[in-house]
């Protein structure tokens, strides 16, 4: 890497430092709450951004990262093996004390998002969490506008069904 490359990446570090938290949260949502896959996804997207930085720095670097992450998440979800083995029941989690209602609700939503197919999950996250217009969601997903609308609509309907089916414990 020569001097020319170093000069072409001006602002990259500042962009990453400023947007890391929001991009990581997006990655977690795209990976159905899996922190480690989200870290890998964001790392992969930021490496691609670094190479493309001279071209996208003045335009829309965050949109570029969103597109890379959404497409990579959809691709990785199609893989058959992640090295994980499903179990019948989850182990007991340590009680962390008094949790706020917001954390509980966010966890419920992340668990519900995890049950959506990857394209629907990406459409819902991009449209309603990232608040992107439908046209931009379609562009990020690389599909026609009608397909993006359909993914988002079906995803929201499925989320409503999943969240309505959850029976809260009494007492």
C-alpha beads as a LAMMPS data file, in Angstrom:
LAMMPS data file: protein, C-alpha beads

171 atoms
170 bonds

1 atom types
1 bond types

-500.0 500.0 xlo xhi
-500.0 500.0 ylo yhi
-500.0 500.0 zlo zhi

Masses

1 110.0

Atoms # bond

1 1 1 0.000 0.000 0.000
2 1 1 1.574 3.137 -1.135
3 1 1 1.123 6.772 -0.292
4 1 1 -1.558 7.085 -2.992
5 1 1 -3.737 4.456 -1.308
6 1 1 -3.393 6.102 2.100
7 1 1 -4.416 9.479 0.660
8 1 1 -7.452 7.913 -1.088
9 1 1 -8.898 6.638 2.181
10 1 1 -9.238 9.977 3.941
11 1 1 -12.363 10.029 6.067
12 1 1 -12.788 6.252 6.164
13 1 1 -11.695 5.925 9.803
14 1 1 -13.944 8.801 10.823
15 1 1 -16.910 7.286 8.990
16 1 1 -16.399 3.890 10.642
17 1 1 -15.977 5.448 14.094
18 1 1 -19.107 7.571 13.683
19 1 1 -21.381 4.881 12.209
20 1 1 -20.050 1.665 13.818
21 1 1 -22.792 1.320 16.424
22 1 1 -25.681 1.843 13.996
23 1 1 -24.127 -0.437 11.377
24 1 1 -23.482 -3.149 13.961
25 1 1 -27.088 -2.975 15.137
26 1 1 -28.258 -3.330 11.538
27 1 1 -25.940 -6.308 11.100
28 1 1 -27.381 -7.964 14.237
29 1 1 -30.899 -7.535 12.920
30 1 1 -29.905 -8.960 9.532
31 1 1 -28.263 -11.933 11.283
32 1 1 -31.296 -12.629 13.459
33 1 1 -29.582 -11.408 16.608
34 1 1 -26.446 -13.565 16.251
35 1 1 -23.744 -11.233 17.553
36 1 1 -20.824 -13.205 16.142
37 1 1 -22.264 -13.549 12.650
38 1 1 -23.139 -9.845 12.795
39 1 1 -19.532 -8.976 13.647
40 1 1 -18.327 -11.069 10.716
41 1 1 -20.916 -9.535 8.401
42 1 1 -19.987 -5.978 9.360
43 1 1 -16.270 -6.756 9.122
44 1 1 -16.745 -8.133 5.599
45 1 1 -18.782 -5.089 4.560
46 1 1 -16.241 -2.641 5.982
47 1 1 -13.387 -4.375 4.160
48 1 1 -15.308 -4.028 0.906
49 1 1 -16.037 -0.395 1.756
50 1 1 -12.335 0.265 2.359
51 1 1 -11.492 -0.936 -1.141
52 1 1 -14.365 1.056 -2.659
53 1 1 -13.855 4.124 -0.450
54 1 1 -12.307 6.400 -3.107
55 1 1 -15.381 5.824 -5.299
56 1 1 -18.146 6.016 -2.679
57 1 1 -16.742 8.376 -0.032
58 1 1 -18.371 11.478 -1.487
59 1 1 -21.632 9.763 -2.440
60 1 1 -23.272 7.400 0.039
61 1 1 -20.895 5.162 1.988
62 1 1 -23.577 4.085 4.458
63 1 1 -25.923 3.032 1.659
64 1 1 -23.057 1.048 0.136
65 1 1 -22.411 -0.767 3.445
66 1 1 -26.147 -1.482 3.898
67 1 1 -26.326 -2.984 0.418
68 1 1 -23.236 -5.141 0.970
69 1 1 -24.537 -6.370 4.341
70 1 1 -28.076 -7.112 3.139
71 1 1 -26.833 -9.102 0.163
72 1 1 -24.171 -10.942 2.163
73 1 1 -26.691 -11.812 4.881
74 1 1 -29.094 -13.224 2.303
75 1 1 -26.276 -15.244 0.684
76 1 1 -25.002 -16.618 3.976
77 1 1 -28.511 -17.614 5.068
78 1 1 -28.692 -19.914 2.041
79 1 1 -25.670 -21.858 3.240
80 1 1 -26.599 -25.253 4.526
81 1 1 -24.084 -25.534 7.352
82 1 1 -22.876 -22.972 9.859
83 1 1 -21.241 -25.446 12.228
84 1 1 -24.103 -25.152 14.699
85 1 1 -26.185 -27.999 15.967
86 1 1 -29.813 -27.367 16.889
87 1 1 -30.957 -28.627 20.287
88 1 1 -34.415 -29.439 21.553
89 1 1 -34.298 -26.992 24.467
90 1 1 -32.110 -23.999 25.148
91 1 1 -29.942 -23.932 28.264
92 1 1 -31.012 -21.740 31.155
93 1 1 -29.637 -18.243 30.895
94 1 1 -28.103 -16.508 33.877
95 1 1 -30.434 -14.007 35.484
96 1 1 -28.926 -10.563 35.064
97 1 1 -31.165 -8.791 37.489
98 1 1 -33.856 -6.240 36.853
99 1 1 -34.313 -5.855 33.093
100 1 1 -36.190 -2.979 31.575
101 1 1 -39.295 -3.455 29.487
102 1 1 -37.507 -1.995 26.455
103 1 1 -34.831 -4.691 26.536
104 1 1 -37.446 -7.417 26.844
105 1 1 -39.474 -6.004 23.976
106 1 1 -36.386 -5.625 21.776
107 1 1 -35.418 -9.223 22.518
108 1 1 -38.907 -10.412 21.589
109 1 1 -38.708 -8.487 18.334
110 1 1 -35.230 -9.849 17.510
111 1 1 -36.436 -13.394 18.201
112 1 1 -39.450 -12.830 15.961
113 1 1 -37.235 -11.353 13.228
114 1 1 -35.055 -14.454 13.439
115 1 1 -38.033 -16.557 12.381
116 1 1 -38.518 -14.658 9.123
117 1 1 -36.917 -15.831 5.882
118 1 1 -33.719 -13.846 5.173
119 1 1 -35.127 -11.727 2.320
120 1 1 -38.248 -10.808 4.301
121 1 1 -36.114 -10.018 7.363
122 1 1 -33.816 -7.801 5.281
123 1 1 -36.783 -5.996 3.696
124 1 1 -38.439 -5.349 7.065
125 1 1 -35.211 -4.171 8.710
126 1 1 -34.270 -1.898 5.819
127 1 1 -37.768 -0.467 5.396
128 1 1 -38.863 -0.014 9.006
129 1 1 -35.705 0.043 11.123
130 1 1 -33.485 1.908 8.672
131 1 1 -36.530 3.853 7.385
132 1 1 -35.445 3.515 3.760
133 1 1 -37.948 4.267 0.996
134 1 1 -39.338 1.217 -0.800
135 1 1 -37.385 2.043 -3.948
136 1 1 -34.098 2.049 -2.038
137 1 1 -35.000 -1.224 -0.285
138 1 1 -35.560 -2.795 -3.708
139 1 1 -32.210 -1.450 -4.888
140 1 1 -30.374 -2.797 -1.843
141 1 1 -32.022 -6.205 -2.196
142 1 1 -31.397 -6.230 -5.951
143 1 1 -35.000 -6.989 -6.842
144 1 1 -37.984 -5.225 -8.447
145 1 1 -39.945 -2.712 -6.372
146 1 1 -43.006 -4.969 -6.223
147 1 1 -40.944 -7.856 -4.891
148 1 1 -39.410 -5.657 -2.185
149 1 1 -42.888 -4.452 -1.200
150 1 1 -44.109 -8.027 -1.076
151 1 1 -41.179 -9.138 1.099
152 1 1 -41.773 -6.238 3.514
153 1 1 -45.531 -6.752 3.625
154 1 1 -45.307 -10.504 4.184
155 1 1 -42.546 -9.986 6.747
156 1 1 -44.606 -7.527 8.776
157 1 1 -47.674 -9.775 8.591
158 1 1 -45.614 -12.741 9.782
159 1 1 -44.083 -10.662 12.597
160 1 1 -47.553 -9.674 13.763
161 1 1 -48.589 -13.310 13.742
162 1 1 -45.472 -14.451 15.612
163 1 1 -45.743 -11.717 18.230
164 1 1 -49.481 -12.323 18.695
165 1 1 -48.889 -16.054 19.199
166 1 1 -46.492 -15.466 22.087
167 1 1 -48.188 -16.100 25.378
168 1 1 -46.742 -13.977 28.146
169 1 1 -46.208 -15.759 31.470
170 1 1 -48.562 -14.669 34.243
171 1 1 -47.172 -13.623 37.602

Bonds

1 1 1 2
2 1 2 3
3 1 3 4
4 1 4 5
5 1 5 6
6 1 6 7
7 1 7 8
8 1 8 9
9 1 9 10
10 1 10 11
11 1 11 12
12 1 12 13
13 1 13 14
14 1 14 15
15 1 15 16
16 1 16 17
17 1 17 18
18 1 18 19
19 1 19 20
20 1 20 21
21 1 21 22
22 1 22 23
23 1 23 24
24 1 24 25
25 1 25 26
26 1 26 27
27 1 27 28
28 1 28 29
29 1 29 30
30 1 30 31
31 1 31 32
32 1 32 33
33 1 33 34
34 1 34 35
35 1 35 36
36 1 36 37
37 1 37 38
38 1 38 39
39 1 39 40
40 1 40 41
41 1 41 42
42 1 42 43
43 1 43 44
44 1 44 45
45 1 45 46
46 1 46 47
47 1 47 48
48 1 48 49
49 1 49 50
50 1 50 51
51 1 51 52
52 1 52 53
53 1 53 54
54 1 54 55
55 1 55 56
56 1 56 57
57 1 57 58
58 1 58 59
59 1 59 60
60 1 60 61
61 1 61 62
62 1 62 63
63 1 63 64
64 1 64 65
65 1 65 66
66 1 66 67
67 1 67 68
68 1 68 69
69 1 69 70
70 1 70 71
71 1 71 72
72 1 72 73
73 1 73 74
74 1 74 75
75 1 75 76
76 1 76 77
77 1 77 78
78 1 78 79
79 1 79 80
80 1 80 81
81 1 81 82
82 1 82 83
83 1 83 84
84 1 84 85
85 1 85 86
86 1 86 87
87 1 87 88
88 1 88 89
89 1 89 90
90 1 90 91
91 1 91 92
92 1 92 93
93 1 93 94
94 1 94 95
95 1 95 96
96 1 96 97
97 1 97 98
98 1 98 99
99 1 99 100
100 1 100 101
101 1 101 102
102 1 102 103
103 1 103 104
104 1 104 105
105 1 105 106
106 1 106 107
107 1 107 108
108 1 108 109
109 1 109 110
110 1 110 111
111 1 111 112
112 1 112 113
113 1 113 114
114 1 114 115
115 1 115 116
116 1 116 117
117 1 117 118
118 1 118 119
119 1 119 120
120 1 120 121
121 1 121 122
122 1 122 123
123 1 123 124
124 1 124 125
125 1 125 126
126 1 126 127
127 1 127 128
128 1 128 129
129 1 129 130
130 1 130 131
131 1 131 132
132 1 132 133
133 1 133 134
134 1 134 135
135 1 135 136
136 1 136 137
137 1 137 138
138 1 138 139
139 1 139 140
140 1 140 141
141 1 141 142
142 1 142 143
143 1 143 144
144 1 144 145
145 1 145 146
146 1 146 147
147 1 147 148
148 1 148 149
149 1 149 150
150 1 150 151
151 1 151 152
152 1 152 153
153 1 153 154
154 1 154 155
155 1 155 156
156 1 156 157
157 1 157 158
158 1 158 159
159 1 159 160
160 1 160 161
161 1 161 162
162 1 162 163
163 1 163 164
164 1 164 165
165 1 165 166
166 1 166 167
167 1 167 168
168 1 168 169
169 1 169 170
170 1 170 171
